Amino acid sequence: MIKPLIAFLALQVVVCVVDLILPPDMSRAREASAVALDHNGAWLRALPVRGGTWRIRADLERTDKTFIRNLLKVEDERFWWHQGVDLIAIARALGSNVSAGGIVSGGSTITMQTARLLEPKPRNYLSKLIEVGRAWQLEARYSKREILSLYLTLAPYGGNLEGVRAASLSYFGHEPESLTLGEQALLIALPQAPEARRPDRHPERAMAARNLVLGRMAQKGIIAPSQVSEAQTEPMVVKRFSFPALAWHAAGRLAAEAKGLQATVVTTLDAPLQARLETLARQTAIAQGPNSSAAILVIEVKTRAVRASVGSGGLDRAGGWIDMVQAMRSPGSTLKPFIYGFGFEEGIIAPDTRLMDVATRFGDYQPENFDKVFHGEVSAKEALTHSLNVPAVAVLNRIGVGAFESRLDGVGVRLRRPKEGYKDAGLAIALGGAGIKLDDLALLYTGLGDKGLIKPLVWTEADARQNLTRGGQRLMQADAASRVISILRETPPPAGRLPAHLMKTANRPAYKTGTSYGFRDALAVGVAGGYVVLVWTGRPDGGSRVDQTGREASAPLLFDVFDQINAPSQAPQALTPAAAPEALKALKPAQNGASILFPPDKAVVYVEATTIGGKLSVVRGLKPSARGKGPLSWYVNGQPLLPDETGRLDWRPEAEGFYEVSVVDADGVISRSQVRVRAIAHNARP
C-alpha cells in the first residue's frame, strides 16, 4: 500500500512541477482589440490587434443568452460538469473515426478548443493529447464563465475576424445582444471551418452549414421543426459591414490607451450628439472650400466631461487625419475675455470704465482694429463686446504680459512662442500673437463658465465622476468671471440668428470669436446651458483663407452646435390635464382689429427649398392668415405681399433670416409678427 501511495504522490508532484514549468500560453488572450464606448455604452471605435485582426473581447453579459445556451448544447452539452475533458464525447469520437477510417469527429470540449485557439497546432492525435493537458490546466486556473469568454473572444469567424462580437458586428451590423435563430446557427457553424464557410465569399456553403446546425438543434430537441423551417428562410449575409468609427480621432486615441485584459474604455462622449456634429462639421468644411476643415469640442461644465470631439471635417478632407481639437493654433482675439477678467479682478478697470480706441503706440507696437476703423471713447464692456483691439492691448499693458502668461501657466495652460527661444511674445498676445492648444482654450472657457474655477478636461466616465468631488484651481475671482460672461452674452449674434435680447438667458451663448493673422484660423468659443463649445474652421496646413473670419466662418456653426446640444433626444411626452394658468381661467372675447394667426410672433418657420444662385427656391410657399375686417393688406419687411391669380397668398422667402410680417385691416389696424425663416434641403423625387 505504501509504494502505490508514494508513486501516486510522486506523480502528483511531477504534474504540479510540469504545470508550473509549462503553463498555458495566454499571450493571445491578453491581446485584444481595444474598444471605445460612449458614456451610455454605445460603440464608437475599435482598433485591430497586430496583423490587422479584429479580436474584440467577448462580454457574456451583453451576449444573447439563448445563443450561449444553444452553442453549448450543440458543441459541448456537458460543459458545466466536466473538468475540461468529456470522456464520453471522446469515446464516441474515437468510435466514429475508426468506423470512417479517418478523423471525422474530434470530441473536443469548449475548453479543449480554447486551448487549441491559445496555442494553434496541426490537427493530429499528439496535438489532441496536448489539448487535453492544456484543458486541465485552464480548468484549474479559470472559472467556466472565464473559459467560455475566452472561447468567444478567440474563435475564428473567417478572414480577420475573431470572436463573436467582431463576427456579429461585421456580418449582421449589430452587437450579439439579440440574435435571430438563423444568426445563432451561423455563428455556431463558422468556427469549425471559418474560411470555407465565409458568408461574404461562400454564401452557399455558409447557408448549408447554418442549416446543418439548425438540423442538429432540432435533433437534440433544442428547437421545434417549425422553427427550423422559419430560420432557414432567413436571407444569408453576402457582405461585411464596416465597423462603426464615430469620433475617429478621440475614440482612437482613448482606445489605444486602453490596456490589459479589460481593453474597453467607457468614454464621456455622447454618440448621438457626436454623429450629428460630425455631419455639421463636414457640411461646413465642404461649404468653405476644398482645403478647409472644421473641428468641434463640446464640454459639460459641471464635470468637465468632453461630450463631443470632432477632430476634422472628414478623413477624406485635406488634413482630415489630423486631430485639430488638440492642435496648436493662434487664438486670435479669443483670449481678450481673460485680459478684461483679470483687469476687473485687479481693480484696473470696471465694465463701465471709459477706454480710448484711437491710434496708439505701445513702444514699437501699434495695433489696429480688424476693420481699420477707430471708435474713440468706449466703455470696457463695449470694447469687449465689439472685440476692439487697442483697448484690449491697453488693458494687457497695465496687467503685464508676464503676469498674464503666468496666470494661465498656473492653471496648466501654456502659450507657445512663434519662434523657439523667443522669450517675449509681447502685447501681440492680446490679438493671437502666441499659439495655444485648442483644447486648452476650451478649458479656459470652462473656467469662465464655472465662476473662474479651472479643472482638467476628462475623457472617461471614471474621471468624470472623480471631477465632481475634485477641487480646482482659481483662474479668476467669481465676480470677475460673471462680469465677463454677462458682457459676452451681449455679443451680437451672427447674421440670421435671433437677436440676443429675444433669446432666453439660459440659451443665449456668451461667446467670443477670433481670427488669426492672414485668416488662417477662424474660432468661436461659447458658454451656454451648462456647456462650453469650441469651433475652429480653417486649413490644417495653416494656409490663408481670404475673408474667412471667426464671426463669419465659425460663429454660425457655434450656434448650430448649441442647437444640437439642446435638441431633445426623444419626442416630448404628451400633455397631461392640469389646472389652467391664471391668464386662461376664462375664454376672453376676440380682440377687435387685425390679428395674425400664421406665422405667429417669435416663431421659427421652416421652408423646403433648394438654393439657386445664392437665393432660395421654395418648393411650397407659406400661406399667411389673419383675422380682421377685410380686405386685409399684407406686407413683408415693409414690401407688399400680393395674392396670386387665384386670390391666395403664397409667400416664398428668397433667403433665410428674420422677417417682419404685418397685416392691415380695413380700419387701418395693424398686427405684426417677427419670424425667422430656416430652409430644409429639398430632395428631388423622380
C-alpha positions as CSV (number, residue, x, y, z in Angstrom):
1,M,0.0,0.0,0.0
2,I,2.8,2.4,0.8
3,K,4.6,2.0,-2.6
4,P,1.4,2.8,-4.7
5,L,0.8,5.8,-2.4
6,I,4.3,7.1,-2.9
7,A,4.0,6.5,-6.6
8,F,0.7,8.5,-6.7
9,L,2.2,11.3,-4.7
10,A,5.3,11.4,-6.9
11,L,3.1,11.6,-10.0
12,Q,1.2,14.5,-8.4
13,V,4.4,16.3,-7.7
14,V,5.6,15.7,-11.3
15,V,2.2,17.0,-12.6
16,C,2.5,20.1,-10.5
17,V,6.1,20.8,-11.5
18,V,5.2,20.4,-15.2
19,D,2.2,22.6,-14.7
20,L,4.4,25.3,-13.2
21,I,7.2,25.0,-15.7
22,L,4.9,24.7,-18.7
23,P,1.9,26.9,-18.0
24,P,-0.6,27.6,-20.8
25,D,0.5,30.4,-23.1
26,M,-2.1,33.2,-22.6
27,S,-0.5,35.8,-24.8
28,R,-3.2,35.7,-27.4
29,A,-5.8,36.1,-24.8
30,R,-4.2,39.1,-23.4
31,E,-4.1,40.8,-26.8
32,A,-7.5,42.1,-27.9
33,S,-8.9,44.9,-29.9
34,A,-9.2,48.0,-27.8
35,V,-12.8,49.4,-27.9
36,A,-14.0,52.8,-27.0
37,L,-17.6,53.2,-26.0
38,D,-19.7,56.3,-25.3
39,H,-20.9,57.1,-21.8
40,N,-24.1,55.0,-22.4
41,G,-22.1,52.0,-23.7
42,A,-22.7,52.7,-27.4
43,W,-19.9,51.7,-29.8
44,L,-17.6,54.4,-31.0
45,R,-14.5,52.8,-32.4
46,A,-12.2,49.8,-32.0
47,L,-8.6,49.2,-33.0
48,P,-7.4,45.9,-34.6
49,V,-4.6,43.9,-33.0
50,R,-1.3,43.2,-34.7
51,G,-1.7,41.8,-38.2
52,G,-5.0,43.7,-38.7
53,T,-7.1,41.1,-36.8
54,W,-10.3,42.2,-35.2
55,R,-10.3,40.4,-31.9
56,I,-12.9,42.0,-29.7
57,R,-13.2,40.7,-26.2
58,A,-16.5,38.9,-25.5
59,D,-18.9,40.2,-22.9
60,L,-21.1,37.4,-21.7
61,E,-23.5,39.9,-20.0
62,R,-24.1,41.5,-23.4
63,T,-24.3,38.3,-25.4
64,D,-27.6,36.7,-26.3
65,K,-28.3,34.1,-23.5
66,T,-30.2,31.9,-25.9
67,F,-27.2,31.8,-28.3
68,I,-24.8,30.8,-25.4
69,R,-27.2,28.0,-24.3
70,N,-27.6,26.7,-27.9
71,L,-23.9,26.9,-28.5
72,L,-23.1,24.7,-25.5
73,K,-25.9,22.2,-26.3
74,V,-24.5,21.7,-29.8
75,E,-20.8,21.9,-29.1
76,D,-20.4,20.8,-25.5
77,E,-23.5,19.8,-23.7
78,R,-21.7,18.7,-20.5
79,F,-19.5,21.9,-20.4
80,W,-20.7,23.0,-16.9
81,W,-19.9,19.5,-15.4
82,H,-16.7,18.1,-16.9
83,Q,-13.2,19.1,-15.9
84,G,-12.0,20.2,-19.3
85,V,-12.3,16.8,-21.0
86,D,-15.5,14.9,-21.8
87,L,-14.5,11.2,-21.8
88,I,-17.9,10.2,-23.2
89,A,-17.6,12.6,-26.2
90,I,-14.0,11.4,-26.8
91,A,-15.1,7.7,-26.7
92,R,-17.9,8.4,-29.2
93,A,-15.5,10.4,-31.5
94,L,-12.9,7.5,-31.5
95,G,-15.6,5.1,-32.5
96,S,-16.7,7.3,-35.3
97,N,-13.2,7.8,-36.6
98,V,-12.4,4.1,-36.5
99,S,-15.6,3.3,-38.4
100,A,-14.8,6.0,-41.0
101,G,-11.1,5.1,-41.3
102,G,-10.1,8.7,-40.6
103,I,-10.7,11.7,-38.3
104,V,-14.3,12.8,-38.8
105,S,-15.0,13.9,-35.2
106,G,-12.7,15.3,-32.5
107,G,-14.8,15.1,-29.4
108,S,-13.3,18.4,-28.3
109,T,-14.9,20.3,-25.5
110,I,-15.1,24.1,-25.5
111,T,-12.2,24.1,-23.0
112,M,-10.1,22.0,-25.4
113,Q,-11.0,24.2,-28.3
114,T,-10.0,27.2,-26.3
115,A,-6.6,25.5,-25.6
116,R,-6.1,25.0,-29.3
117,L,-7.0,28.6,-30.1
118,L,-4.5,29.8,-27.5
119,E,-1.7,27.6,-29.0
120,P,-2.6,26.6,-32.6
121,K,-1.1,23.2,-33.6
122,P,-1.6,20.7,-36.5
123,R,-4.7,18.6,-36.0
124,N,-3.5,15.1,-35.1
125,Y,-3.6,12.7,-32.1
126,L,-0.5,14.2,-30.5
127,S,-2.0,17.7,-30.7
128,K,-5.2,16.3,-29.2
129,L,-3.2,14.9,-26.3
130,I,-1.6,18.2,-25.7
131,E,-5.0,19.9,-25.8
132,V,-6.2,17.5,-23.1
133,G,-3.4,18.6,-20.8
134,R,-3.9,22.3,-21.6
135,A,-7.6,21.9,-21.0
136,W,-7.0,20.6,-17.5
137,Q,-4.6,23.5,-16.8
138,L,-7.2,26.0,-17.9
139,E,-9.9,24.4,-15.8
140,A,-7.6,24.6,-12.8
141,R,-6.9,28.3,-13.3
142,Y,-10.1,29.8,-14.6
143,S,-13.8,29.6,-13.9
144,K,-16.2,28.2,-16.5
145,R,-17.5,31.6,-17.4
146,E,-14.0,32.9,-18.0
147,I,-13.2,29.9,-20.2
148,L,-16.4,30.5,-22.2
149,S,-15.5,34.1,-22.5
150,L,-12.0,33.2,-23.8
151,Y,-13.5,30.9,-26.4
152,L,-16.0,33.5,-27.6
153,T,-13.1,36.0,-27.9
154,L,-10.7,33.8,-29.8
155,A,-13.0,31.7,-32.0
156,P,-12.3,32.3,-35.8
157,Y,-15.1,33.5,-38.0
158,G,-13.4,34.0,-41.3
159,G,-10.9,36.4,-42.7
160,N,-9.5,38.7,-39.9
161,L,-12.5,38.2,-37.6
162,E,-12.0,36.6,-34.2
163,G,-14.6,36.5,-31.5
164,V,-18.4,36.6,-31.6
165,R,-18.7,40.3,-31.2
166,A,-16.5,41.0,-34.2
167,A,-18.4,38.4,-36.3
168,S,-21.8,39.8,-35.3
169,L,-20.9,43.4,-36.0
170,S,-19.3,42.6,-39.3
171,Y,-21.8,40.1,-40.7
172,F,-25.1,41.4,-39.1
173,G,-24.2,45.0,-38.3
174,H,-25.1,44.8,-34.6
175,E,-23.8,43.5,-31.3
176,P,-24.6,39.9,-30.3
177,E,-27.0,41.1,-27.6
178,S,-30.0,39.8,-29.6
179,L,-29.6,37.2,-32.4
180,T,-32.1,35.5,-34.6
181,L,-32.1,31.7,-34.7
182,G,-30.5,31.8,-38.2
183,E,-27.8,34.2,-36.9
184,Q,-27.1,31.9,-33.9
185,A,-26.8,28.8,-36.1
186,L,-24.3,30.6,-38.5
187,L,-22.2,31.8,-35.6
188,I,-22.1,28.2,-34.2
189,A,-21.1,26.8,-37.6
190,L,-18.4,29.2,-38.7
191,P,-15.6,28.4,-36.2
192,Q,-15.5,24.8,-37.4
193,A,-14.5,25.8,-40.9
194,P,-14.2,29.7,-40.9
195,E,-12.6,30.1,-44.3
196,A,-14.6,27.5,-46.2
197,R,-17.9,28.9,-44.8
198,R,-17.3,32.6,-45.0
199,P,-20.7,34.1,-46.0
200,D,-19.2,37.0,-47.8
201,R,-17.2,34.7,-50.1
202,H,-19.0,31.4,-50.0
203,P,-22.7,32.1,-49.1
204,E,-24.0,28.8,-50.4
205,R,-21.6,26.9,-48.1
206,A,-22.4,29.2,-45.3
207,M,-26.1,28.6,-45.7
208,A,-25.6,24.8,-45.9
209,A,-23.5,24.8,-42.7
210,R,-26.1,27.0,-41.0
211,N,-28.9,24.7,-42.0
212,L,-26.9,21.7,-40.8
213,V,-26.6,23.2,-37.4
214,L,-30.3,24.0,-37.3
215,G,-31.0,20.4,-38.1
216,R,-28.7,19.2,-35.3
217,M,-30.5,21.6,-32.9
218,A,-33.8,20.0,-33.9
219,Q,-32.4,16.5,-33.4
220,K,-31.3,17.4,-29.9
221,G,-34.7,18.8,-29.1
222,I,-33.4,22.3,-28.7
223,I,-35.8,23.8,-31.2
224,A,-39.0,22.7,-32.9
225,P,-39.1,21.6,-36.6
226,S,-41.3,24.6,-37.4
227,Q,-38.5,26.9,-36.0
228,V,-36.0,25.2,-38.3
229,S,-38.1,25.9,-41.4
230,E,-38.6,29.6,-40.4
231,A,-34.9,30.1,-39.6
232,Q,-33.8,28.5,-42.9
233,T,-35.8,31.2,-44.8
234,E,-33.6,34.0,-43.3
235,P,-31.5,35.5,-46.0
236,M,-27.8,34.8,-45.9
237,V,-25.5,37.7,-45.5
238,V,-23.3,38.2,-48.5
239,K,-21.1,41.1,-47.5
240,R,-19.4,42.5,-44.4
241,F,-20.4,45.7,-42.6
242,S,-17.8,48.3,-41.8
243,F,-17.1,48.7,-38.1
244,P,-18.5,51.9,-36.6
245,A,-16.0,54.7,-36.3
246,L,-17.5,57.6,-34.5
247,A,-15.2,60.2,-33.0
248,W,-12.4,58.7,-35.1
249,H,-9.6,60.8,-33.6
250,A,-10.6,60.9,-29.9
251,A,-12.0,57.4,-29.7
252,G,-9.0,56.0,-31.5
253,R,-6.7,57.7,-29.0
254,L,-8.7,56.6,-26.0
255,A,-8.9,53.0,-27.3
256,A,-5.1,53.0,-27.9
257,E,-4.6,54.0,-24.2
258,A,-6.8,51.0,-23.0
259,K,-4.5,48.3,-21.8
260,G,-4.7,44.9,-20.1
261,L,-7.4,42.3,-20.1
262,Q,-10.1,44.9,-20.0
263,A,-9.4,46.6,-23.3
264,T,-12.7,48.5,-23.3
265,V,-12.8,52.2,-22.2
266,V,-16.1,53.9,-21.4
267,T,-15.6,57.5,-22.6
268,T,-17.5,60.6,-21.8
269,L,-18.5,61.1,-25.4
270,D,-22.2,61.1,-26.4
271,A,-22.6,59.0,-29.6
272,P,-25.8,60.6,-31.0
273,L,-24.5,64.1,-30.4
274,Q,-21.1,63.2,-31.9
275,A,-22.8,61.8,-35.0
276,R,-24.9,65.0,-35.5
277,L,-21.9,67.3,-35.0
278,E,-19.7,65.3,-37.4
279,T,-22.3,65.9,-40.1
280,L,-22.4,69.6,-39.3
281,A,-18.6,69.8,-39.4
282,R,-18.4,68.0,-42.7
283,Q,-21.1,70.3,-44.3
284,T,-19.3,73.4,-43.0
285,A,-15.9,72.2,-44.3
286,I,-17.3,71.5,-47.8
287,A,-19.1,74.8,-47.9
288,Q,-15.9,76.7,-47.0
289,G,-13.7,75.3,-49.7
290,P,-11.8,72.2,-50.9
291,N,-8.8,72.7,-48.5
292,S,-10.9,73.7,-45.5
293,S,-11.7,71.6,-42.4
294,A,-13.6,72.1,-39.2
295,A,-13.3,71.0,-35.6
296,I,-15.8,71.0,-32.7
297,L,-15.3,70.4,-29.0
298,V,-18.3,70.2,-26.5
299,I,-17.6,70.1,-22.8
300,E,-20.1,69.7,-19.9
301,V,-19.0,72.4,-17.4
302,K,-20.2,70.6,-14.3
303,T,-17.9,67.6,-14.7
304,R,-15.6,68.9,-17.5
305,A,-16.6,65.8,-19.4
306,V,-15.9,66.0,-23.2
307,R,-19.3,65.1,-24.7
308,A,-18.3,65.5,-28.3
309,S,-14.9,65.8,-30.1
310,V,-14.9,66.3,-33.9
311,G,-11.3,66.4,-35.0
312,S,-11.8,67.3,-38.6
313,G,-14.4,67.8,-41.4
314,G,-13.8,64.2,-42.5
315,L,-11.0,61.8,-43.2
316,D,-11.3,62.4,-46.9
317,R,-10.7,66.1,-46.4
318,A,-7.3,67.8,-46.7
319,G,-5.5,67.1,-43.4
320,G,-8.5,65.1,-42.2
321,W,-6.3,62.6,-40.3
322,I,-5.1,65.4,-38.0
323,D,-7.0,65.9,-34.8
324,M,-7.4,69.7,-34.8
325,V,-9.0,69.7,-31.4
326,Q,-5.5,69.1,-29.9
327,A,-3.6,71.2,-32.5
328,M,-1.6,74.3,-31.7
329,R,-3.2,77.3,-33.4
330,S,-3.4,81.0,-33.0
331,P,-6.3,82.0,-30.7
332,G,-6.9,85.3,-32.5
333,S,-9.0,87.5,-30.1
334,T,-10.4,84.7,-28.0
335,L,-8.0,85.5,-25.1
336,K,-9.4,89.0,-24.7
337,P,-12.1,88.0,-22.2
338,F,-9.4,86.8,-19.8
339,I,-7.5,90.1,-20.2
340,Y,-10.6,92.0,-19.2
341,G,-11.4,89.5,-16.4
342,F,-8.0,89.9,-14.9
343,G,-8.4,93.7,-15.2
344,F,-11.8,93.5,-13.4
345,E,-10.3,91.4,-10.6
346,E,-7.3,93.6,-10.1
347,G,-9.3,96.8,-10.0
348,I,-7.7,98.2,-13.1
349,I,-11.0,98.6,-14.9
350,A,-14.7,98.1,-14.5
351,P,-17.3,97.3,-17.2
352,D,-18.2,101.0,-17.5
353,T,-14.6,102.3,-17.5
354,R,-14.0,104.5,-20.4
355,L,-11.2,103.4,-22.7
356,M,-9.8,105.1,-25.8
357,D,-10.0,103.3,-29.1
358,V,-7.6,105.6,-31.0
359,A,-4.3,105.1,-32.8
360,T,-1.9,104.3,-30.0
361,R,1.7,103.2,-30.0
362,F,2.9,100.9,-27.2
363,G,6.7,101.1,-27.6
364,D,7.4,99.7,-31.1
365,Y,3.9,98.1,-31.3
366,Q,0.9,99.8,-32.8
367,P,-2.2,97.7,-33.0
368,E,-5.1,98.4,-35.3
369,N,-8.7,97.2,-35.3
370,F,-9.8,94.5,-37.7
371,D,-11.8,96.9,-39.8
372,K,-9.1,99.6,-39.7
373,V,-11.6,102.0,-38.0
374,F,-11.2,103.6,-34.6
375,H,-14.2,104.3,-32.4
376,G,-12.9,106.9,-30.0
377,E,-14.1,106.7,-26.3
378,V,-15.8,103.4,-25.5
379,S,-16.6,101.5,-22.3
380,A,-14.7,98.4,-21.4
381,K,-18.0,96.5,-22.0
382,E,-18.3,97.9,-25.5
383,A,-14.7,97.2,-26.2
384,L,-15.0,93.5,-25.4
385,T,-18.4,93.1,-27.0
386,H,-17.2,94.5,-30.3
387,S,-13.7,93.0,-29.9
388,L,-11.8,96.3,-30.3
389,N,-8.0,95.7,-30.3
390,V,-6.5,98.9,-28.9
391,P,-8.4,98.9,-25.6
392,A,-7.5,95.2,-25.1
393,V,-3.9,95.9,-25.7
394,A,-4.0,98.9,-23.3
395,V,-5.5,96.7,-20.5
396,L,-2.9,94.0,-21.1
397,N,-0.2,96.6,-20.9
398,R,-1.4,97.6,-17.4
399,I,-1.7,93.9,-16.3
400,G,1.7,93.0,-17.7
401,V,2.4,90.3,-20.3
402,G,4.4,88.3,-17.9
403,A,1.7,88.4,-15.3
404,F,-0.9,87.4,-17.8
405,E,1.1,84.4,-19.0
406,S,1.9,83.3,-15.5
407,R,-1.7,83.2,-14.5
408,L,-2.5,81.0,-17.5
409,D,0.5,78.8,-16.8
410,G,-0.6,78.4,-13.2
411,V,-3.7,76.5,-14.3
412,G,-1.7,74.4,-16.8
413,V,-2.3,76.4,-20.0
414,R,1.0,77.4,-21.7
415,L,1.2,79.8,-24.6
416,R,3.7,78.9,-27.3
417,R,6.0,81.4,-28.8
418,P,6.1,81.9,-32.6
419,K,9.8,81.1,-32.6
420,E,11.8,78.7,-30.5
421,G,13.7,80.5,-27.7
422,Y,11.8,83.8,-28.4
423,K,11.1,84.9,-24.8
424,D,8.8,87.8,-25.2
425,A,5.7,87.5,-27.3
426,G,4.8,91.0,-26.3
427,L,1.4,92.7,-26.3
428,A,0.5,90.9,-29.5
429,I,-0.6,88.1,-27.3
430,A,-3.9,90.0,-26.9
431,L,-4.5,89.6,-30.6
432,G,-3.4,86.0,-31.1
433,G,0.4,86.5,-31.2
434,A,1.2,83.3,-29.4
435,G,-0.1,79.7,-30.0
436,I,-2.4,77.7,-27.8
437,K,-3.8,74.2,-28.0
438,L,-7.4,74.4,-28.9
439,D,-8.5,72.1,-26.0
440,D,-6.6,74.3,-23.6
441,L,-8.5,77.3,-24.9
442,A,-11.7,75.4,-24.3
443,L,-10.5,74.6,-20.8
444,L,-10.1,78.3,-20.0
445,Y,-13.7,79.0,-21.1
446,T,-15.0,76.2,-18.8
447,G,-13.3,78.2,-16.1
448,L,-15.4,81.3,-17.1
449,G,-18.5,79.1,-17.1
450,D,-17.7,77.8,-13.6
451,K,-17.1,81.1,-11.9
452,G,-13.4,81.3,-12.5
453,L,-12.6,77.7,-11.4
454,I,-10.3,75.5,-13.6
455,K,-10.5,71.7,-13.6
456,P,-8.9,69.4,-16.1
457,L,-10.9,68.2,-19.0
458,V,-11.8,64.5,-18.7
459,W,-12.4,61.9,-21.4
460,T,-13.6,58.8,-19.4
461,E,-16.6,58.4,-17.2
462,A,-14.4,57.2,-14.3
463,D,-12.5,60.5,-14.4
464,A,-15.8,62.5,-14.8
465,R,-17.1,61.0,-11.5
466,Q,-13.9,62.0,-9.8
467,N,-14.2,65.5,-11.1
468,L,-17.4,66.0,-9.2
469,T,-15.5,66.0,-5.9
470,R,-12.2,67.2,-7.2
471,G,-11.0,70.7,-6.1
472,G,-10.0,73.1,-8.9
473,Q,-7.5,75.9,-9.4
474,R,-8.7,79.5,-9.3
475,L,-8.2,81.3,-12.6
476,M,-10.0,84.5,-11.5
477,Q,-12.5,85.5,-8.9
478,A,-16.1,84.5,-9.3
479,D,-17.5,88.1,-9.7
480,A,-14.9,88.9,-12.4
481,A,-15.8,85.7,-14.3
482,S,-19.5,86.5,-14.0
483,R,-18.9,90.0,-15.4
484,V,-17.1,88.7,-18.4
485,I,-19.9,86.1,-19.1
486,S,-22.5,88.9,-18.8
487,I,-20.7,91.0,-21.3
488,L,-20.0,88.2,-23.8
489,R,-23.7,87.3,-23.7
490,E,-24.4,90.7,-25.3
491,T,-22.1,89.9,-28.3
492,P,-24.2,90.4,-31.4
493,P,-25.2,87.1,-32.9
494,P,-24.1,86.1,-36.4
495,A,-26.3,87.0,-39.4
496,G,-29.6,85.2,-39.5
497,R,-29.7,84.4,-35.8
498,L,-32.2,85.5,-33.2
499,P,-31.1,88.8,-31.6
500,A,-29.7,88.4,-28.1
501,H,-32.5,90.3,-26.4
502,L,-35.1,87.9,-27.7
503,M,-33.3,84.8,-26.5
504,K,-33.8,83.1,-23.2
505,T,-30.8,83.8,-20.9
506,A,-30.1,80.0,-20.5
507,N,-29.9,79.5,-24.2
508,R,-28.0,82.8,-25.1
509,P,-24.4,81.9,-25.8
510,A,-21.8,84.1,-24.1
511,Y,-19.3,83.8,-26.9
512,K,-16.2,85.3,-28.4
513,T,-14.8,84.9,-31.9
514,G,-11.2,85.1,-33.1
515,T,-9.4,85.4,-36.4
516,S,-5.7,84.7,-36.7
517,Y,-3.3,86.7,-38.9
518,G,-3.9,86.1,-42.6
519,F,-7.3,84.4,-42.0
520,R,-5.5,81.1,-41.1
521,D,-7.8,80.3,-38.2
522,A,-11.4,81.2,-37.6
523,L,-12.5,80.5,-34.0
524,A,-15.7,80.8,-31.9
525,V,-15.9,79.7,-28.3
526,G,-19.1,80.0,-26.2
527,V,-20.7,79.2,-22.9
528,A,-24.4,78.4,-22.5
529,G,-26.8,76.0,-20.8
530,G,-24.0,74.3,-18.8
531,Y,-21.8,73.6,-21.8
532,V,-18.8,75.1,-23.4
533,V,-18.5,74.8,-27.2
534,L,-15.3,75.5,-29.2
535,V,-15.5,75.7,-33.0
536,W,-12.5,76.0,-35.3
537,T,-12.5,76.3,-39.1
538,G,-9.5,76.7,-41.3
539,R,-6.9,74.9,-43.2
540,P,-4.9,72.2,-41.3
541,D,-1.8,73.2,-43.2
542,G,-2.0,76.8,-41.9
543,G,-2.8,78.2,-45.3
544,S,-4.7,81.5,-45.6
545,R,-8.4,81.7,-46.5
546,V,-9.5,85.1,-47.8
547,D,-12.1,86.9,-45.7
548,Q,-12.9,83.8,-43.6
549,T,-13.3,85.4,-40.1
550,G,-14.3,83.8,-36.8
551,R,-17.6,85.7,-36.9
552,E,-18.5,84.7,-40.4
553,A,-16.9,81.2,-40.7
554,S,-17.2,79.8,-37.2
555,A,-19.9,81.7,-35.2
556,P,-22.8,80.3,-37.2
557,L,-21.5,76.8,-36.7
558,L,-21.2,77.5,-32.9
559,F,-24.8,78.5,-32.7
560,D,-25.8,75.4,-34.7
561,V,-23.9,73.2,-32.2
562,F,-25.7,74.7,-29.3
563,D,-29.0,74.0,-31.1
564,Q,-27.9,70.3,-31.4
565,I,-27.0,70.1,-27.7
566,N,-30.4,71.4,-26.7
567,A,-32.2,69.2,-29.2
568,P,-34.5,66.7,-27.4
569,S,-33.2,63.1,-27.6
570,Q,-36.7,61.8,-28.0
571,A,-40.2,63.1,-28.8
572,P,-41.7,65.2,-26.0
573,Q,-44.3,63.5,-23.8
574,A,-48.0,64.1,-24.3
575,L,-49.5,66.8,-22.2
576,T,-51.5,65.7,-19.2
577,P,-54.6,67.5,-17.9
578,A,-53.7,70.3,-15.4
579,A,-55.2,73.4,-14.0
580,A,-55.4,76.3,-16.4
581,P,-52.9,79.1,-15.8
582,E,-54.4,82.4,-14.5
583,A,-54.4,84.0,-17.9
584,L,-56.5,81.2,-19.3
585,K,-59.0,80.8,-16.5
586,A,-61.8,82.1,-18.8
587,L,-62.1,82.4,-22.5
588,K,-61.9,86.1,-23.4
589,P,-63.7,87.7,-26.3
590,A,-61.7,88.0,-29.5
591,Q,-59.8,91.3,-29.8
592,N,-61.2,93.8,-32.4
593,G,-59.0,94.6,-35.3
594,A,-56.4,92.6,-37.3
595,S,-54.6,89.7,-35.6
596,I,-52.1,87.4,-37.4
597,L,-52.8,83.7,-37.0
598,F,-49.9,82.5,-39.1
599,P,-47.0,82.9,-38.9
600,P,-47.2,83.5,-35.1
601,D,-44.9,86.1,-33.5
602,K,-41.4,84.9,-32.5
603,A,-41.8,81.7,-34.4
604,V,-39.2,79.8,-36.5
605,V,-40.8,78.8,-39.8
606,Y,-39.2,76.1,-42.0
607,V,-39.5,76.0,-45.8
608,E,-38.5,73.2,-48.1
609,A,-36.2,74.7,-50.7
610,T,-33.2,74.4,-53.0
611,T,-30.5,77.1,-53.4
612,I,-30.1,78.6,-56.8
613,G,-27.7,81.4,-57.5
614,G,-27.5,82.2,-53.8
615,K,-31.3,82.5,-53.4
616,L,-33.8,80.1,-52.1
617,S,-36.2,78.4,-54.5
618,V,-39.1,77.4,-52.2
619,V,-41.0,74.3,-53.1
620,R,-44.2,75.2,-51.3
621,G,-44.9,78.8,-50.3
622,L,-46.1,79.9,-46.9
623,K,-49.7,80.8,-46.5
624,P,-50.1,83.8,-44.1
625,S,-53.5,84.1,-42.4
626,A,-55.2,86.5,-40.1
627,R,-58.5,87.6,-38.6
628,G,-59.8,91.1,-39.1
629,K,-62.1,93.3,-41.1
630,G,-61.4,92.8,-44.8
631,P,-60.0,93.4,-47.1
632,L,-56.6,92.6,-45.5
633,S,-53.3,94.0,-46.8
634,W,-50.1,92.1,-46.2
635,Y,-46.5,93.3,-46.0
636,V,-43.2,91.5,-45.6
637,N,-40.4,93.8,-44.3
638,G,-42.5,96.7,-45.5
639,Q,-43.0,95.4,-49.0
640,P,-46.5,94.5,-50.2
641,L,-47.3,90.7,-50.4
642,L,-49.8,90.4,-53.2
643,P,-52.1,87.4,-53.8
644,D,-51.7,85.1,-56.8
645,E,-54.1,84.8,-59.7
646,T,-56.3,82.5,-57.5
647,G,-56.5,85.2,-54.8
648,R,-54.4,83.2,-52.3
649,L,-51.3,84.4,-50.6
650,D,-48.1,82.5,-51.5
651,W,-45.0,83.9,-49.7
652,R,-41.7,82.5,-50.9
653,P,-38.8,84.0,-49.0
654,E,-35.6,84.3,-51.0
655,A,-33.2,83.9,-48.1
656,E,-33.0,82.5,-44.6
657,G,-33.2,85.1,-41.8
658,F,-35.5,87.3,-39.8
659,Y,-38.6,88.9,-41.3
660,E,-41.3,91.2,-40.1
661,V,-44.7,90.1,-41.4
662,S,-47.5,92.6,-41.0
663,V,-51.2,92.9,-41.9
664,V,-53.5,95.9,-42.1
665,D,-57.3,95.5,-41.9
666,A,-59.9,97.8,-43.5
667,D,-60.0,100.0,-40.4
668,G,-56.2,100.6,-40.5
669,V,-55.5,98.3,-37.5
670,I,-52.0,96.7,-37.8
671,S,-50.8,93.4,-36.5
672,R,-47.1,92.3,-36.7
673,S,-45.1,89.1,-36.3
674,Q,-41.3,88.9,-36.1
675,V,-40.4,85.5,-37.5
676,R,-37.3,83.6,-38.5
677,V,-37.2,81.6,-41.8
678,R,-35.0,78.5,-42.0
679,A,-34.6,76.2,-45.0
680,I,-34.7,72.5,-45.2
681,A,-32.9,70.9,-48.1
682,H,-35.3,69.6,-50.8
683,N,-34.7,66.1,-52.0
684,A,-36.0,65.9,-55.6
685,R,-38.1,62.8,-56.3
686,P,-38.4,61.1,-59.7
